[in-house]
Amino acid sequence: MTTDERALPLELDSSAIQRLGRHAVDFLADWVRDLDSAPASDYRQAGQLVTTLRRPPGEGPGDFAALLELFRQAAGQGVDTAGPGYLAYFPAGGLVTAALAELLAQTVNRFTGVAQVAPALVAMEHGVLTWFCDRFGLPEGSGGLVTTGASVATLSALLAARHAHGDGGGDGDGDGDGDGMLYVTEHTHYCVAKAARIAGLPAERIRTVPATADLRMDVSSAATMIAADRAAGLRPFLLVGTAGTTSSGTIDPLPELGELAREEGLWFHVDAAYGGGFQLTERGRDRLAGIEAADSIALDPHKSLFLPYGTGLLLVRDPAVLHAAHAADARYLQDLSPVDDLPDFGHLGVELTREFRGLRLWLPLHLHGVRAFERELDEKLDLAAYVHRQLARDPRFEVPWQPDLTVVLFRLRGTDEDNRRLLAEINSSRRVYLSSTAIDGRFFLRLCVLSFRTHADRVEEALGIIRSAC
C-alpha cells in the first residue's frame, strides 16, 4: 500500500476531521449565501452529470475538494427546493441548524430503538414529542415517534387503528375478519391508500366520501356511508380528516368529523402533514380547531417547520395501542429492560433500526425559540393571502377558493392547454417554480408560499412573472 493509499483511512484523526469539516462548512456557507440568486430550476447540465455520476468508486482514495465540486454541480440541477423561488408542492427550505444537528447525531451514531441503550437521547426525543402533543391539545400520557415522514406515520396509525378495532370493529385483538372499512375523500393524500394496501386491505375497503363545493369532506355523506356499511355487515373502523390537503391546502371540518368518529366508535386520524406546523400560530390553531379530538395525527416538520426532508411525526392519544400493534420480542433482546417511563421507539413503529432523529427537532426549537417559527409561519399566511387578493383582482384569472393556509389555486380564463402553457412559461423564468393540480377535471396552477427563505420581494417577483407570462 502506498502512502497516498493510506492518506485517508476510515478512522480520521482530529486534524483530518477539522480539515474536511472546514471544506464542508465553507461549502454550506457559500451555498446558502447564493440561494437567493440561484435558479429556481435548472436542467442544463443534468444529462452530462447523470452519466458522470454513475461511474463506480475508485480502488484508491479520491480528492475531497473534487468530490465536493461534483456534488455542488449535481445539487444545482433540477428544482431548487431549498431556495426562495420554490413555490411548488410544499416548500420548506431545510434549516441549516437542523442539518448541523443531523451531523452531530450521525457522528455520535447512537441507537435509539430501545431506551436502555441511550436513555438521555431517547428522553430528548420523547420531550419534543410530548411538547408537540401538548401543542395539539392531546391529553396527558399521549406520545408517538419521529418517523421519516407522514407516509410511514400514516402506516403506523392505520395499523394501530385496525388493531384497536379488531380489523375494523370487534374485540380489539386484531383478529377481525378483514371487513374493516376506512373513509377518505378524493383529496386525501394517497399515502392513506398506500398504507392500507401495505397493511393488506383491498381497495374496496376504502370508501371515498364526496367533498363539498369548497373541497372539504361532506360530513353528512360520511355518516350515511358509515351507516350503510354497518347495515351491510361491514365494520367501519377509521375516519381520516385532512388538515391541509396537498392539492388545495384545504382543511376538512375537523370538529364535526371528530364528533362523528366518537359517535360511531371509529378511530379518528388527522393527516396534518402540511398544516400541522401552523398549530404554532394563533390563526393556525383557530383553523385547525377540532384536531385535539384525533386519536392520531401525522405531520411533517420537513414541510411547515422548515426542517430537512425525512422528518415526520406520529402523535397518538394512547401510545399503548401503538405498542400493541407494533411490538415484538426476541431472545437476543433479553438483556434489555424498560427505563423509567421512556418509550422504546422500536416497539412503536415499523422500524426496528432507527437513527437518533430527535436532535434535528430539539436543537432548532431550543436554539431559535418557538416564536421564531411562529413569526415565519405568520408571514407565509400573510403572503398567501396577498397573492390570493392580487390574482383575484385580475379579470384574466379564475381564483375560486380562499386559501385556508398558504396554497393558492388559480387558472387563466381559458382552456387547460392555455394554462399548461402558462405554467411552462412561468417556470421557464427560472426565478420561480410553480406546480399544478386537477380539481373536478380542470387544470389549475398551484402556488404555495412556505419556505422560510421566501419573503415579500420574491412573491412580488412571482406575481410579475405570472402577469407577464399571460
N, C-alpha and C positions, 0 to 999 in steps of 0.2 A: 504493500500500500504506500503510495507516495504521500509527501507532505500535504499536497493540495487535496488529496482524497480524505485526509484526516482533518481538513481545515474546519469543517462544521459538523462535529459529532452530534448525535441525538441529544446528549446532555450538554447544554450550553453553560458556560461559566458566566459569572456576573458581567464581565466586560462585553461578552458577545450579546447577552440579553440587552444591555444598555445600548450597544451599537445598533442592533436590529430594531430595538424599540424606538430609538431616535428617528431612524428612517421611516418607520411606520407612523409615528406621531406627526412628523413633518408632512407626510403624505396626507394624513387626515386633515390637518390644519389647512393645507393648500386646497384640498378637495372641497371642504366646507366653504372656504373663502370664495371659491369660484362658482358655487352653485347658482348664485343669482344670475350670472351671465351665461351659464351653460345651457345648451339646447334642451328644451323640454322633451324632445325626441330626436334621435339621430341614428340612422342605419347605414351611413355612407361607407363605413369600413367593416360592417358586420360580416359580410361574406368572407372577406380575406381573413379576418380574425378567427372565424369559426374553423377554418381549415388549419390555421397555425396552432390553435389551442387544443386541437385534438391529438397532437403529437404525444407520444409516451414520454415519461420522465427518463432522464439520462442515468447511466450507472454511477457516474460521479457527481460531485456537488455542483450546484448552479450558483449564479450570482444573484444575490438578493435584490440589488438595485434593478437589474434587468428584469427579473421576475415581477417585481413591483410595477415596473413600467408596463409590462404586458397586462397585468391586472388593471391598471389605470385605463388603458385603451379599451379593454373588454367592458369595464364598468361604464364607459362613456357611450356604449352602443345600446340601442333600444330606447325604452321610455325611462326618463329620469324620475323615478318615483320619490326621490328624496328632495327634489327641487321645488321652488315656489310656483312654477308653471304647471305642475301636475295637478289637474283639476278633474281627473277621470276616476272612476271606481271609488275607492276610499283611500285618499292620500293620508300619510301620517308624517313622513319625513325622517323618522329614526333619530331619536335623541342621541347625541354623542356621549352624554353621560351614561346612558343605558348601555352603549357599546363598550365603554370603559368598564362598566360593571361586569359585562359579559367576559371581557378579557381577564378580569380578576377571578371571576367564578370558574372559568375554564382552566385557568392556570392552577388554582388550588385543587380543582378536579375532585370534589368531594361528592360521594354518592348520597343522595337524599331520598332514596326509595323507602328506607326504613329509618326511623328517628334515632335508634340507638347508635348508628354509625356516625351521625353528625347532628346531635341534638340541638346545638345552638343555631346552626344554619337552618334546620327544619323549623325552629322557633321563629327565626327571622321571616321565613316564607309564610308560616302559619299566621304570624302577626299581621302581615299585609292582607292575607285572605280574610281574617277576622275584621279588619278595618273596612274592607270592601263590603262584607256582609252587613256591617252596621250602616254604611252609607246607603245601602239599598233597602234598609228597613227590615231586614230579615231578623228573626228572633235570636236571642242569646243561645249559643250552642250550635248555630249554623256554621258551615265551613265549606270546604271544597278543595280544589287543587289548581295549580298553574299548569296549563297544557301548551301544546304547540299552536293552538288556535281554536276557534269556536267550533270547528268541524269535529275535532276529537272530543271537545267538551260536550257537544250535542250527542255524540255516540254514547258517552258515559251516562248522560242524563236519560237517554232513551232506555238504556239497559236497566238503570235504576228504577225508572217508571214501570217498566214491564215486570221487573222483579217484585216491586211493591204491590202490583195489582195482579200477580199471578198470570202474567202474559195477557193482561187486559181485563182483569177483574177476578175475583175469587179469593182464595185464602192467603195470597201473598207469598206462597212458597216457590214461585217461579215455575210451577208445573201446569200452567194453563194449556189449553188445547190448541193454541195457535190461532184463535179467532179474535185477537185483540185488534182494536181499531184506533187509529190516530187521526187528528184533524188539523189541516193546514189550509192556506189559501194558495191561489196561483202565484202570489207574490212572496210566499215563504221561501227562504233560501233553500236551494236544492240539497244542502248538506243534511237536511232532515230526512229527505227521501233516501239519500245515500246511506245515512246511518241505519235507517230501517232495513234497507237491503242487506247491509253488512250483518245486521242482527238477525237476519233470516225471515223478515216479514215480507211477504209478497206484495206487489204493487197494489193489488186490490184491497189491501188493508189500510191504505191511505185515502182518506176522504178529503177532497178539495172543496172547501166551503166557499160559496160565492162571496165576492167582495162588493162593497158598496161603490157608488159613483166616485167617492173620494178615496178609493183604493184600500179601504180597511175591511177587516173580516166582518161579515154580517153576523152579528151575534144571534139573532133570531133564526137565521138559516142554520147556524151551527147547532142550536138547541133542537131544531126539527130533525136534523140528520142524526144526531146522537140518539134521540128518541126512536127514530125509525130503525136504527141499527140494533138497539136493545130489543125492539119488538120482533126483529128478525132472528133473534137468538145470538147475536154477536155481542162482543164485550168492549165497549169504548174504554180506553184507559189513558189517553194522552191528548191534551189540547195545547197547541202551540200558538202563542201570540208573538208578534214581532215588534220590537222597539227600534224601528228604523229599518225599513225594507231596503234591499240592495238597489232595486230599480229606482225608487222614488224617495226613499228616506222616510216613508210614512210610518206612523205609529198606530198599531191596532188599538181598539178600545180596551185597554188592559183592565180597568176596574170591572167592566161588565163580563169580560172573559174570565177573570178570576172568580167572580161570583158564580158564573155558570159552571166552572170546573168544580167549585166547592159543592154546589147543589147536586151535581151529577157524580161526585166522587171520583173525578178524573185528576190525574197529575197535571199540573199547570206549569208548562215550560215557557220561558220567555227568551227568545233569541234577541239579545241586546248586543250582538257582535259589533255593530256600528254605533248604535245610540247610547250604549251603556256608559261611556265616558262622560256624557253630558249630565249624568246624575250628580256630578260635582258642582254644577251651576244651578242657580235658583230657577231659571227658565227650564232647564232640563228636568229638574225634579218635578216641576209642575206638569210638564208634557209626558213624563214617564210615570205619572201617578197611577197606582194600581200594581206596579211591579213588585211591591212588597208582599203581595199575596202569592207570588210564584213559589213553586216547590223547587225549581231550579232556574238558574239564569246563566246563559253563556254570553261572554263578552270578550272582545279583542282589544286589549290595550295597545296593540300594534295598529289600531285604527284611531279611535278618538282619544287616546292618551299618548300618541306620538312615539310609541316605543318601536324597537326593531321588529320586523316580521318574525313570526314564530312565537308570539307571546299571546296566549289566550288564558281565560279564566273560566272555571266552572264553579258557581256558588250554589249550594244546596241548603235547603231548610233543615234537613236531617241527614248528617253525614253517615249515620248508621246504615241508611239504606244504600248509599254508595258502597260502603264496605261490604254489605251483604251481597251486593250484585257483582263485586269485583274480586274479593279477597280469595287468596289461595294459600296453600302451605306446602312445604317440602321438608324432608329430613335434614337437608343441609342448612336449614334456617333455624335449627333447634337451639343455637346459641344466642339467638336474638330474643329480646323481650321488650314489652312496651315501656315507654319512658314517660312518666307523669301523664299529662293529658295531651301529649303531642301526637299528631297523626302519623301513620305510616303511609305515605303518599302512594307507594306501590300497590297498596290494597284498596285504593280509592278510584283508580282509573285503569285504563287498558295497558299502560306501560309499567313494566317492572323495572327496567333500567331507565333511569332518567337523570339528567344532569341537575345541578343546583340552579333552578330558574329564578329563585326569589330575588336575587340581588339586582337583576335588571329592573325590577319594580321598586324594591326597597330603597336603593341608592338615589334614583332621581326624585322620588317622592320626598325623602328626607333632605336631600341636598337643595332642591329648588323650592320646596314647600308646596302645599296643596293649592294655595292661592295663585301661584304662577300658572298652573294648569287651568284653573278656573278662568283666569283672565284671557288666556289664549282661546279657550272654547267659547267664551262670550264674544270675543272678536269674530270668530268664524260664524256664529249665529247672526251677528250684525251684518257681516259681509254677504252672506247668502240672502238675507232679507233685502239688502241693497240691490244685488243682482236681479232678484225677482222683480223688484219695483221698476228698475230700469228697462228690463226686457218687456214687462207688461205694458209699459207706456209706448212701446214701439209698435205701430199698427202692422208691421210686417210679420210679427210673431204671434203664435198661439202660446200662451203660458197658463195652462188650465188649473194648476194646483199650487196653492200656497205651500211653501216648504214647512214641514214640521221641524226640520233640523237644518242641514246645510246642503241638501241636494236640490237643485233647481232643474226642472224639465221644461224644455221649450222646443218649438219647431217653427220653421217658416210656414206661412200660409200657402202651401203648395203641395207637390207630390212627395212621396217618400224618397224618390230619386233626387229631387231638388235638395232634400235635407241630407242625404248621403253626400252629395257633392259639397254642401256647406260644411259638413264635419271634416271632410278631407281637406278643404281649403283652410279651415281654421288650424288644423293640426300641421299643415304644411308650413305654417309660420315658424314652427319650431320654438316659439316663445311660450305657447301654452299647449296643453294636450287635454282634450275632452273625450268622453266616451258616448255611447248611445244605448238605448234600450227600446223595447217594443211594449206599448200599452194598448190593449184592445186591438192588436194587429197593426198599429200605426207606429211609425219610426219617430222617436224623439231623441234630440240631443240632450245630453246629461252633463251638468256642470256641478261638481262637488268641491266646496271650499272646506278644507280640513287640515292641511299641513300647517304646522306652527311656523313655517317659513313663508307662508302666503299671507300677504298683507294688502292694504287698500291699493297700493300702486300697481301690483300685478293684476288685481281684479279689474281696475280701470283699463289696464292694457288689454286684458282679455275681452272686455266689452267692446273696446275699439276694434279689435281684430274681428270679432263676431259681426259687428255692424258693417265693416268694410268688405267682409267676405260675401255679403248678401248680393 
